Amino acid sequence: MPFDSNLRYRPYEDWTAEEIQAIEANVAKSPWRSTLHIEPQRGLLNDPNGFSYFNGQFHLFYQWFPFGAAHGLKSWFHTVSDDLVHFQETGTVLLPDHPLDTHGMYSGSAMQMEDKLFIFYTGNCRDAEWVRHPYQNGALMTSYGDCVKFDKPLITQPKDTTDHFRDPQIFDYKGQYYAIIGGQDLEKKGMIKLYKAVNNDYKQWQEIGNLDFANDRTAYMMECPNLIFINDQPILLYCPQGLDKSVFGYDNIYPNLYKIGKAFDPEQAAILEPSELYNLDYGFECYATQAFNSPDGRALSVSWLGLPDVEYPTDHFDHQGVLSLVKELTLKEGKLYQYPVEALKNLRQEPVVLRDMSETDNVYELEITIPAESKSELVLLADQAGRGLRLEVDTQNGLLTLDRSQAGEQYALEFGQTRECPISKTETTLNIFIDKSIFEIFINKGEKVLSGRVFPNADQSGIRLTAGPISGTYYALHHGR
Ligand code: FRU
């Protein structure tokens, strides 16, 4: 169904039960629904939101447009989890039902405050002339999902930004609450603002200044900034839209990158000695990553495996977007590692020695070792002719190549059908997670990651080891959320 802006911003209550049933019937025909990953029942999912720990459980929301594969009027869809592997839909959806979020409850974060979950989000409003007015709003949710929004915005648009000002992330640094917000300055360059909670009261915010992280000022907007701390070192994750490719090469329409700092100086609004830029993910889509320091001591992250302004094969079936697996972030010898949380191992069924398989159910994990000085190749989601998702691991030259050109339905062709990732010229391990139309590949237990979507044909479910020495284990994974 083509979505013009009338349809995208049509009030939720105007969608009839018959229309919703028709959308659901269409989703049910989709051959590409996931089994382990968070995916909307219908409509479009984008950014993860409000990833937090509250009342003894993890909470994870996502941006949701419920009526088809379009970026329309957004709400926050709520899930909870005990183990960060199984997520339960609670039935709570935070709706754009307030004068301060008339055109969408946009992205934001959450943190427990006393016995409530504080939700810090962007209220997207547009006036009669379709001029955007972004408000950084607050709300308090009880464990039962009742949510009371504040009457006044917590932060309004600063004088030195355009209307692109959104995605507040609250964080606690040494007992003081701060927030960062992504924006665009008056010269249309991306920037990040730092705020401090006055008297440590999350209802009162004061600007400290523009965050200094050696911003190259080539991007036009910084979406979804997150600042987390590992061993007291700040890691800034963000999405610099329009970043000049001479500053940092990337293939996807929009990148999701990070910098590691030596220290954080909140009074000066500075990340001290920021590193160069690094790619968070070398695959075809990974965006709007949300990370937080969990009270259990872990730094956790989750991403949208999708991108803005890209059409997906699932659009015909009225659904789009999934969230990644939840990953734990660690620093080893100054390098960021991202690896699925330990509890994911509980999904493994009996280990089977990896060999050619003509048919699987496309829900599994592979744990593979490739020796140094070799060139190996395998094809996943393979048909009888060996066409599928091709992975070449070259430890002679230090390069991993992923090619999805033979893997089912093609899309986003202008951004290329292959991705490359530099690897070390040593023995290399891969943990590969496949879930119907999702792949997540972790090199050397998270030193590098490649994630993305692939939309196989009905006969593409095999595994082929086509070249070089490959040894490993195949684990079918238990389904269910
Ligand atoms: C990133 C983003 C955010 C915004 C949200 C709206 O994908 O554009 O900046 O808050 O999506 O859905």
Residues whose N, C-alpha, C, O or C-beta is under 5 A from the ligand:
A	BS01	FRU	D47 Q63 K74 Y106 S107 R166 D167 E223 C224 A288
